[in-house]
Amino acid sequence: TLDLTCRKAPCFVKFSEMEKMANIRAEINEVQPLPLSVTIVSTSQFYFIGKKCEILQDMNRHLEAVLKEKRALRKRLIKPRCQESLPIEATFHKYVVDLLTEAVTFIEKLESHLQTVRSIPQIPNTMKNMDTALTKTEVLAMELEELAEQILKWRELQKEVYSD
């Protein structure tokens, strides 16, 4: 698991690249005839030594940072990671990100989903209450229509009384 999760530090990548370049240049220098001037050779050697020194300083800074966090790293290494995470191939990372966003959305809406599930046993009772409320509303609507008719009749009677 640790091998799968490790990342190559930039200083190590630079170090390996510079080492390869130095090896290639050393082979080229061996193949070329030796009449090159001593100053050019010594200058190039100092250049490569300076580059290697910079790379080693980068590595040293990285290792110092690791040593500063030694306690936290020990805790992480001692703790079993096999139950927390599984290595996932890079081709599936996109799908994992999509799955995680959907999981977060589901967790955000979990309370409303739970309320819906809790209300399922109460649905028959709620339906009965809705039916009763509907019939009461219909009765009230009919009574309202009768009352409106009575008001219109009373209005017409009042008009006749005042007109006489």
N, C-alpha and C positions, 0 to 999 in steps of 0.2 A: 504494500500500500504506500509506504514511504517513497519507494522508487517511482511510483506512478504520479504521486503528488508533488515531487520535487521539481523545482524550476532551476534552470541554469542561470546563475548570476551573470550579469553582463561582464563582470571582470574576468570570469573564467572563460567566457566565449572569446573575449578580446585576447586573452592570454593564449588560447589554443590557436587563434588565427595568426597572431604575431609569431608564435613558435613555428607554425607551418611556413610562414613567409621567410623566417630566418633560415630554416632548413633548406628551402628552395634556393635562396640566395647563396647559401654556403655551397650547395651543389654546383651552382653556376660559377661561383668563384673558383672551385676546384677544376672545372672543365676548362675555363679560360687560361690562357698562358699567364705565367707569373710576372711578366715584365711591367705590371702595373706599379705605379709609384707607391711607396710605403705610406705616404701621407694620405692618399685616397683610401687605402685599406684601413689604416688606423682610424680615419674619420668615420668610415662606415661602421667599423666595430664599435666606436664610441656611440654612434647613433643607435645601433641595435641594443647596446648595453643600456643606454638611457631609456629606450622604449620598454625593455624588459624590467628596468627599475620602476618605471611608472606602473606597469602592470602588476608587479609585486606589491607596490604600495596600495593599489586598488584592492588587491586580494587581502592585504593586511588590514585595511579599513573594514572590509567585509567581515573578516574573522573577528575583529575587535567588537563589531556590532553583535555578532553571534554570541560572543562571550558575555557581553553585557546582559543579554537576555537568556543566559544559561539556565536559570531557574525555571522560567516559563517553558523553555524548550524541553527540559527534563520532564516537566509535568505532562506536556503534550505527548512525549515519547512513551512515558509509562502508561498513560491512559489508553485502554484498548480502543482502536478506531474502527475495527471491523464491524461493530454494531451500529456505528454512526453514519458511515458513508461507504458507498460502493464505487469503485472506479467505473467511470462512464467513458466510452469511446468518444472521441472528438466529433464524430459524425452525428452523434445523438444529442450533443449539447443544446442545439436549437430546440429540440423537442422537450428536453428537460426544462428549459426556461419557460416554454409555453405551458407545460404542465404545472410548474410552480406558480405562474401567474393565475392560472385557473384555480389552483388550490387556495391561493390567498383570497381570491374572489369568493370561493365557496365558504371559507372560514368567516369572512366578513358577513355573509348572508346566513350563517349557520343558525343564529338565534331566530330569525324569521322562519326558516325551514322547520326548526324544532317546534315553534308555536303552531305551525300548520299541521304538523304530525300530531301534536297534542290535541288539536281541535277535531281530528277525524272522528273519535267516538261520540262527539257531541253533535255531529252533523244531523242525525235523524231528529233530535230534539230541536235543533235550530230550524230545520225545515218545517216542523210542526208550528213553531212560533211564527215563522214567516207566513205560513198559510193562514194562521189565525189573524195576523196583522193585515194580510191582504183582504180577507173577508170583512174585517172591521173597517178597513179603508173603503171598500165597496159600499158597505152599509152607510158609512158617513157621507159618501159621495151621493148616494140616493137621497139621504135626508137633506143634504145641501140643495139638491135639485128641487125637492118638494118645498123647502123653505124659500128658494128663489121664486118658484111659481106663486107661493102665497104672498110674497112681497110684491110681485108684479100685480097680482089681483087686488091687493090692498091699495096699491098705488093708483090703479084704475078707479077703484071706488072713491078714493080721496079726490081724484080729479073730477069725478062726476058730482060729488058733494059740493065742491067749491065752484064748479061751473053752474050748478043750479042756484 
